[in-house]
Amino acid sequence: MTSVERTMMALWGVWWQRWPRWVAWATMLWAVAYAGFGLACALSGASLLYYGGGAEASELSWAVVAVGVLATLVSGAAVRYGLRPALRVLLWVACGLAGITAFSLLMDVITLMLGQGVDSRAAAANKALAALGAVLLAATARSDRPSAGTAVRAPSAAPQLVQHTAWVGTLTFVPYAAMKLEWASGGTFAGITGDEMLAVSERNGASGVFLTLQSWGLDPTALLAVLGVFLLWGLVRPWGQVFPGWMLFLHGRRVPRWLPLAPALLGAATLAPYGVVGIGYLTLATAGAVTMRRGDFHSLGDALLVGWIGMVAFAAYGIALTIAARSYWLRTRPARRMSRLSVSAE
């Protein structure tokens, strides 16, 4: 590493350690831009929903404007008057609203990873901006907290209860992955054959990458489930904090905290509510309280079977990922160093 690179890294470290001083300004700038984005969508008629325009799309655009204006006022007050208790509450309220707006961002990310285009660019941009704002608002709400310190903690495993939760999240994905691989291999499940499922994917605009993997007997969503389980166990085992030996060039180096936490928080914020709400809807549909469309399946029972397998997997995994991410966050916080003066005083 050259002297210039060391200097740049040192400056970056100093700037990043001072994030409580600039994060409120960054949040205010984001809020102004987000309100402007919502206003532009409202005036131009751009839909922030996947199913066309109409009154619902216009109302959502104005809701985005309202969230942006609220965040602008609150973050501006935090810059001007400091972080008062009432402002902290309002920041968390705005953070929650932005988080709700960013719901299903993970689905767009997965779609782009598989080489497909998103259904609505404006809606995808709205979710990405809302997710960024949720992070900035949460950071601003915590900007008056004392620093956790600089000492690096030794790698550690999560408590047994958290690991048991990880097992639940892992095992509930097995039926989902098996179902997807059965279709990809040309088999039949829930009354629908692999060829029929492939035709459905083509009709829905699946990308060439997606279709090629399916033709090889590999379902991309099943592969993503495997990566999700890998992420889950990385959050609860020590090798998720230090790169293991099989990673040749990174062996022994510390894993940056953001590397597993960023996808974990994104996945938890999407899959947990998606699965829980889905289970509630399937419960009502199974009881006959609501009418559920069978879609591409030959019977309502087949559609319910597939729905239950998917929603239980998403809900259990999303909740397990939330618990594991929290444990990882707590176990990897920098420990506070004790000064010699305080040690001698004891």
C-alpha positions in Angstrom: 0.0 0.0 0.0 1.4 3.4 -1.0 1.7 6.4 1.2 -1.0 8.1 -0.7 -3.4 5.2 -0.2 -2.6 5.1 3.5 -3.3 8.8 3.8 -6.6 8.5 1.9 -7.6 5.6 4.2 -6.7 7.5 7.3 -8.7 10.6 6.1 -11.6 8.3 5.3 -11.4 6.8 8.7 -11.4 10.2 10.4 -14.3 11.4 8.3 -16.3 8.2 9.0 -15.7 8.4 12.7 -17.3 11.9 12.7 -20.5 10.7 11.1 -22.7 12.1 14.0 -21.6 15.6 12.9 -22.6 15.3 9.2 -25.4 12.6 9.1 -28.2 15.1 9.9 -27.1 17.3 7.0 -27.0 14.3 4.7 -30.5 13.3 5.9 -31.9 16.7 5.2 -30.4 16.7 1.7 -31.9 13.3 1.1 -35.3 14.4 2.4 -35.4 17.4 0.1 -34.5 15.2 -2.9 -37.0 12.6 -1.9 -39.8 15.1 -1.6 -38.9 16.5 -5.0 -38.9 13.0 -6.5 -42.4 12.4 -5.1 -43.6 15.7 -6.4 -42.2 15.1 -9.9 -43.9 11.7 -10.0 -47.2 13.2 -8.8 -47.1 16.0 -11.4 -46.0 13.8 -14.3 -48.4 10.9 -13.5 -45.5 8.4 -13.1 -46.8 5.3 -11.3 -45.1 4.2 -8.1 -47.2 1.1 -8.2 -46.7 -2.0 -10.4 -50.3 -2.0 -11.7 -50.6 1.1 -13.8 -51.6 4.6 -12.8 -54.9 5.9 -11.5 -55.9 7.4 -8.2 -53.9 4.9 -6.1 -50.7 5.8 -8.0 -51.3 9.5 -7.5 -52.1 9.1 -3.8 -48.8 7.2 -3.3 -46.8 9.9 -5.0 -48.3 12.5 -2.7 -47.6 10.2 0.3 -43.9 10.1 -0.8 -44.0 13.9 -0.8 -45.5 14.0 2.7 -42.7 11.6 4.0 -40.1 13.7 2.3 -41.5 17.0 3.8 -41.7 15.4 7.3 -38.2 14.2 7.1 -37.0 17.6 5.8 -38.6 19.5 8.7 -37.4 17.0 11.4 -33.8 16.7 10.1 -33.6 20.4 9.6 -34.7 21.0 13.2 -32.1 18.5 14.3 -29.4 20.4 12.5 -30.6 23.7 13.9 -31.5 22.8 17.5 -29.8 19.5 18.1 -31.3 16.1 18.7 -34.1 16.8 21.2 -36.2 13.9 22.5 -39.3 14.9 20.5 -37.2 15.1 17.3 -35.8 11.7 17.9 -39.3 10.2 18.1 -40.3 12.0 14.9 -37.1 10.7 13.2 -38.0 7.2 14.1 -41.6 7.7 12.8 -40.2 9.0 9.5 -37.7 6.1 9.4 -40.6 3.6 9.8 -42.6 5.3 7.0 -39.6 5.2 4.7 -39.0 1.5 5.6 -42.6 0.6 4.7 -42.2 2.5 1.4 -39.0 0.5 0.7 -40.9 -2.8 1.1 -40.1 -5.5 -1.5 -36.9 -3.8 -2.6 -35.2 -7.2 -2.3 -37.6 -8.6 -5.0 -36.4 -5.9 -7.4 -32.7 -6.6 -6.5 -33.2 -10.3 -7.2 -35.0 -9.6 -10.5 -32.1 -7.4 -11.6 -29.6 -10.1 -10.5 -31.3 -12.6 -12.7 -31.0 -10.3 -15.7 -34.7 -9.3 -15.8 -36.0 -5.7 -16.0 -38.1 -4.3 -13.2 -41.8 -3.8 -13.8 -41.6 -0.1 -13.0 -38.4 2.0 -12.9 -40.1 4.8 -10.9 -41.3 2.3 -8.3 -37.9 0.7 -8.1 -36.2 4.1 -7.7 -38.7 5.0 -5.0 -37.9 1.9 -3.0 -34.1 2.4 -3.3 -34.4 6.1 -2.2 -36.7 5.1 0.7 -34.3 2.4 1.9 -31.4 5.0 1.8 -33.5 7.4 3.7 -34.5 4.8 6.3 -30.8 4.2 7.0 -30.0 8.0 7.2 -33.0 8.7 9.5 -32.1 5.9 11.8 -28.4 7.1 11.9 -29.6 10.6 12.7 -31.8 9.4 15.5 -28.8 7.7 17.1 -26.2 10.3 16.3 -26.1 11.6 19.9 -25.2 8.2 21.3 -21.6 7.8 22.6 -19.2 5.9 20.4 -18.9 2.2 21.2 -15.2 2.3 21.2 -12.4 1.0 18.9 -11.2 -2.3 20.4 -12.1 -5.3 18.1 -13.9 -8.2 19.8 -12.8 -11.8 19.3 -15.0 -13.8 16.9 -17.8 -15.5 18.8 -20.8 -17.7 18.0 -24.4 -16.5 18.7 -26.2 -17.8 21.8 -27.8 -21.3 21.4 -31.3 -19.9 21.2 -30.3 -17.7 18.2 -28.7 -20.8 16.5 -31.8 -22.8 17.1 -33.7 -20.0 15.3 -31.3 -20.3 12.5 -32.0 -24.0 12.2 -35.7 -23.3 12.0 -35.1 -20.7 9.2 -32.9 -23.2 7.4 -35.2 -26.2 7.6 -38.3 -24.3 6.5 -36.5 -23.5 3.2 -35.9 -27.2 2.4 -39.4 -27.9 1.1 -39.3 -24.6 -0.9 -36.0 -25.5 -2.5 -37.1 -29.1 -3.2 -40.3 -27.9 -4.9 -38.4 -25.5 -7.1 -35.7 -28.1 -8.0 -38.4 -30.7 -8.8 -39.9 -28.3 -11.4 -36.5 -27.4 -12.8 -35.6 -31.1 -13.3 -38.8 -31.6 -15.2 -40.9 -33.2 -12.5 -44.4 -32.6 -11.4 -45.5 -30.9 -8.1 -48.9 -29.5 -7.1 -50.4 -30.7 -10.4 -48.1 -28.7 -12.6 -45.2 -30.1 -14.6 -41.8 -28.6 -15.1 -42.5 -27.9 -18.7 -45.6 -26.0 -17.7 -43.7 -24.0 -15.1 -41.0 -23.2 -17.7 -43.8 -21.9 -20.1 -45.1 -19.8 -17.3 -41.7 -18.3 -16.7 -41.3 -17.5 -20.4 -44.8 -15.9 -20.5 -43.9 -13.7 -17.5 -40.8 -12.4 -19.3 -38.1 -14.4 -17.5 -34.6 -13.6 -18.7 -32.3 -15.8 -20.7 -30.1 -16.5 -17.7 -33.1 -17.6 -15.7 -34.4 -19.9 -18.5 -30.9 -21.3 -19.1 -30.4 -22.3 -15.5 -33.8 -23.9 -15.5 -33.0 -25.9 -18.6 -29.9 -27.2 -16.7 -32.1 -28.4 -13.9 -31.1 -25.5 -11.6 -33.8 -23.1 -10.3 -32.3 -19.6 -9.7 -34.6 -19.0 -6.7 -33.4 -22.2 -5.1 -29.8 -21.1 -5.6 -30.7 -17.8 -3.9 -32.2 -19.8 -1.0 -28.9 -21.6 -0.6 -27.1 -18.3 -0.5 -29.6 -17.0 2.0 -29.0 -19.9 4.3 -25.2 -19.3 3.9 -25.8 -15.7 5.0 -27.9 -16.8 7.9 -25.3 -19.1 9.3 -22.5 -16.6 8.7 -24.4 -14.3 11.1 -24.5 -16.8 13.9 -21.1 -18.6 13.6 -17.6 -17.2 14.2 -16.5 -17.7 10.5 -18.9 -14.9 9.7 -16.6 -12.5 11.5 -13.2 -13.7 10.1 -12.8 -15.0 6.6 -12.3 -18.8 6.8 -9.4 -20.7 5.4 -11.0 -21.8 2.1 -11.1 -18.1 1.0 -7.4 -18.1 0.0 -6.7 -14.4 -0.4 -8.9 -13.2 2.5 -8.1 -15.9 5.0 -7.7 -14.5 8.5 -8.9 -11.0 7.7 -11.8 -9.5 9.5 -15.2 -9.4 7.7 -16.4 -5.8 7.4 -19.6 -5.5 9.5 -21.6 -4.0 6.6 -20.8 -7.0 4.3 -23.3 -9.5 5.9 -25.5 -6.9 7.7 -26.5 -5.0 4.6 -28.1 -7.9 2.7 -29.4 -9.3 6.1 -31.3 -6.2 6.9 -32.6 -5.8 3.4 -33.7 -9.5 3.4 -35.2 -9.3 6.8 -37.1 -6.1 6.1 -38.6 -7.7 2.9 -39.1 -11.4 3.7 -40.3 -11.2 7.3 -43.4 -8.9 6.7 -44.0 -10.5 3.2 -44.2 -14.0 4.7 -46.2 -13.0 7.8 -48.8 -11.1 5.8 -48.8 -13.9 3.3 -49.5 -16.5 6.0 -52.4 -14.3 7.3 -53.9 -14.1 3.8 -53.5 -17.9 3.2 -55.1 -18.6 6.5 -58.2 -16.6 5.5 -58.2 -18.2 2.0 -57.9 -21.7 3.4 -60.8 -20.9 5.8 -62.9 -19.6 2.9 -63.1 -16.1 4.3 -61.5 -14.5 1.2 -61.3 -15.5 -2.4 -57.9 -16.5 -3.8 -57.2 -16.8 -7.5 -55.6 -20.1 -8.5 -53.4 -18.4 -11.1 -51.5 -20.9 -13.3 -52.4 -23.9 -11.1 -55.1 -26.4 -12.1 -56.9 -26.1 -8.8 -57.2 -23.8 -5.7 -55.8 -26.6 -3.5 -52.6 -26.7 -5.6 -52.3 -23.0 -5.4 -52.8 -23.0 -1.6 -50.2 -25.8 -1.2 -47.5 -23.9 -3.1 -48.5 -20.7 -1.3 -48.1 -22.3 2.1 -44.7 -23.7 1.3 -43.4 -20.4 0.1 -44.9 -18.1 2.7 -43.9 -20.3 5.7 -40.3 -20.4 4.3 -40.2 -16.6 3.8 -41.7 -15.8 7.2 -39.6 -18.2 9.2 -36.4 -17.3 7.3 -37.1 -13.6 7.5 -37.7 -13.7 11.3 -34.6 -15.9 11.8 -32.6 -13.5 9.7 -33.8 -10.5 11.8 -32.8 -12.3 15.1 -29.5 -13.4 13.6 -28.7 -9.9 12.3 -29.4 -8.3 15.7 -27.1 -10.9 17.4 -24.4 -10.2 14.8 -24.7 -6.5 15.3 -24.3 -6.8 19.1 -21.5 -9.3 19.0 -19.4 -7.3 16.5 -19.8 -3.9 18.1 -16.3 -2.4 18.8 -15.5 -2.8 22.5 -14.6 0.2 24.6 -11.0 0.4 25.6 -10.3 1.0 29.2 -7.7 3.7 29.8 -4.7 3.2 32.1 -6.0 5.9 34.3 -9.3 4.2 34.9 -7.6 0.9 35.5 -5.2 2.3 38.1 -8.0 4.1 39.8 -9.7 0.8 40.3 
